[in-house]
Amino acid sequence: MIKKEFFEQVKLLAEERNITEEDVLEIFKKALENSYKKEFGNSSCRIEFKPEKFSILVYSVRKVVEAYTQKDELAENAEEVNPENEIAEILLEDAKKIKASAKVGDIIEWQVNVKEFGRTAIAASKSITNQGVRTKQRELAYEHFKALENEMVTATIANEKEHLLILDLGYGATATLPKSELANGEVAEIGRNISVYIKSVEQTNKDPKILVSRSDKQLVIRLMEKYIPEIAEGIIEIKGIARDAGDRSKIAIYSNDNNVDAIGSCVGEGGSRIREVVNALGGEKIDLYKWSENPEELITNSLQPANVTKVLSIDPKTKSSVVVVPDAHLSLAIGKAGQNVRLAVQSCGYKIDIIPVSVAYERGDLI
């Protein structure tokens, strides 16, 4: 058992489970201590690893006493049970056989040949170690992903079911994603990497329960932060966002620096920056417009790409408005199935009633 191969296996196990070699050795140490107690009765021991020499040293540890006060399977006159983690006892006369200078109250130890362990005890140590490593991996996975709650991560599509994708998140953790959260026409190819937003992480008796999403609008925000440095640095702010996941997002942006063009910075040279976001979303369209503290300008911008002829009225209390658009732009302003105006309302925060120029003239709203 004490061979170079053992420490090589420790290294491989640590790499496979994303934990440290020290963690694996500590788990095995506890398992070995447990096996030692089972093999030699109510005893205490000290385990020492020497990877550089490919050896494991086991020492029996005892406290020297005049008479036994603990229950020990090896002691005939014992009265009490040895509490867990308490050092087992040895009579003074027996201690002197090991160490001539021993006296009552001393802690003495001597090396035990690991080969003296029974095969059953060794097998039990290995089994406990495997369980311990898995438990440690789960703990580390929970801690890792709990720290990433409300953040974006890259996952790999590991498997596909009828309505679900099984995602490999790393650290031995997996999550499921409904196929309905993919963009229209997006291919669920096994082995493909996709960005997901971590909504929540819960600790369970097994693997951590990680809820991820591709439809949450926060995913778009995290992608914008990733590919547009000015947003990550706070120079440009996302003031409002609305999303039909997988189809279209409408985002209101604002520059805190007069020398930085919000729209131009987000689009990037030749559309390079926004294209990265669109690709990461599987082709979902992104509409950007400039945020304004002026309600009329804000509402006008939100309806892009449609032109606005005039904002007739704005009620700040109910946050509602009436907007006139050219007849030729009415369908564009409303959008397919009302999408454009709906996303405009959600992103700018104002209710918008749209009327064409012809109706506004008929009603006398325009002269």
Long-range contacts (C-beta under 8 A, 24 or more apart in sequence): 1-56, 1-114, 1-115, 1-122, 2-54, 2-55, 2-56, 2-114, 3-54, 4-54, 6-54, 6-56, 7-51, 7-54, 13-133, 17-133, 17-134, 17-136, 17-137, 17-172, 18-137, 18-140, 18-141, 18-170, 18-171, 18-172, 19-133, 19-136, 19-137, 19-140, 23-133, 23-136, 24-129, 24-133, 25-49, 27-128, 27-129, 27-132, 27-133, 27-136, 28-125, 28-129, 28-132, 30-128, 30-132, 31-124, 31-125, 31-126, 31-127, 31-128, 31-129, 31-132, 32-56, 32-58, 32-125, 34-124, 34-125, 34-128, 35-117, 35-121, 35-122, 35-124, 35-125, 35-128, 36-112, 36-117, 36-121, 38-121, 38-124, 39-116, 39-117, 39-118, 39-121, 40-74, 40-112, 41-72, 41-73, 41-74, 42-70, 42-71, 42-72, 42-73, 42-74, 42-81, 42-82, 42-88, 43-72, 43-74, 43-88, 44-86, 44-87, 44-88, 45-112, 46-109, 56-114, 57-111, 58-111, 58-112, 58-113, 58-114, 59-109, 59-110, 59-111, 59-112, 60-109, 60-110, 60-111, 60-112, 61-87, 61-88, 61-107, 61-108, 61-109, 62-87, 62-88, 62-89, 62-90, 62-95, 62-107, 62-108, 62-109, 63-87, 63-88, 63-89, 63-90, 63-105, 63-106, 63-107, 64-89, 64-90, 64-91, 64-92, 64-95, 64-102, 64-103, 64-104, 64-105, 64-106, 64-107, 64-108, 65-89, 65-90, 65-91, 65-92, 65-104, 66-91, 66-92, 66-104, 67-91, 137-171, 137-172, 138-172, 138-206, 138-207, 138-208, 140-171, 141-171, 141-172, 141-173, 141-207, 141-208, 142-201, 142-203, 142-208, 144-171, 145-169, 145-171, 145-173, 145-198, 145-201, 145-208, 145-210, 146-201, 146-203, 146-208, 148-198, 148-201, 149-198, 149-199, 149-200, 149-201, 150-197, 150-198, 150-199, 150-218, 151-197, 151-198, 151-222, 152-195, 152-196, 152-197, 152-198, 152-218, 152-219, 152-222, 152-223, 152-226, 153-195, 153-196, 153-198, 153-212, 154-193, 154-194, 154-195, 154-196, 155-193, 155-194, 155-195, 155-196, 155-212, 156-191, 156-192, 156-193, 156-194, 157-188, 157-189, 157-190, 157-191, 157-192, 157-193, 157-194, 158-190, 159-190, 160-188, 160-190, 167-194, 167-196, 167-212, 169-210, 169-212, 172-207, 173-207, 173-208, 173-210, 174-207, 174-210, 175-210, 175-211, 175-212, 177-212, 177-213, 177-214, 181-213, 181-214, 181-215, 181-245, 181-246, 182-214, 182-246, 182-282, 183-214, 183-245, 183-246, 183-247, 183-281, 183-282, 183-283, 183-284, 184-246, 184-247, 184-283, 185-282, 185-283, 186-246, 186-282, 186-283, 194-282, 195-219, 195-222, 195-223, 195-280, 195-281, 197-222, 214-245, 214-246, 214-281, 215-243, 215-245, 215-246, 216-245, 217-241, 217-242, 217-243, 217-245, 217-249, 219-281, 220-249, 220-251, 220-277, 220-281, 220-286, 223-276, 223-277, 223-280, 223-281, 224-251, 224-266, 224-277, 227-273, 227-274, 227-276, 227-277, 227-280, 228-265, 228-266, 228-268, 228-273, 228-277, 230-255, 230-260, 230-265, 230-266, 231-266, 235-260, 235-265, 236-260, 236-262, 236-265, 236-266, 237-291, 239-291, 240-291, 240-346, 240-347, 240-348, 240-349, 241-347, 242-342, 242-343, 242-344, 242-345, 242-346, 242-347, 243-343, 244-339, 244-343, 245-284, 246-281, 246-282, 246-284, 247-284, 247-285, 247-339, 248-284, 248-285, 248-286, 248-287, 248-339, 248-343, 249-281, 249-284, 249-285, 249-286, 249-287, 249-343, 250-287, 250-289, 250-302, 250-340, 250-343, 250-344, 250-346, 250-347, 251-286, 251-287, 251-288, 251-289, 251-347, 252-289, 252-290, 252-291, 252-298, 252-301, 252-302, 252-347, 252-348, 253-288, 253-289, 253-290, 253-291, 254-290, 254-291, 254-292, 262-288, 262-290, 262-291, 263-288, 263-289, 263-290, 287-343, 295-321, 295-350, 298-348, 298-350, 299-323, 299-344, 299-348, 299-350, 299-352, 301-348, 302-344, 302-345, 302-347, 302-348, 302-350, 302-352, 303-333, 303-340, 303-341, 303-344, 303-352, 303-354, 305-332, 306-332, 306-333, 306-340, 308-333, 309-357, 309-360, 309-366, 310-360, 310-366, 312-360, 312-365, 314-350, 318-351, 319-349, 319-350, 319-351, 320-350, 320-351, 320-352, 320-353, 321-350, 321-351, 321-352, 321-353, 322-353, 322-355, 323-352, 323-353, 323-354, 323-355, 324-354, 324-355, 324-356, 324-357, 324-360, 324-365, 324-366, 325-354, 325-355, 325-356, 325-357, 326-356, 326-357, 327-356, 327-357, 327-358, 330-354, 330-356
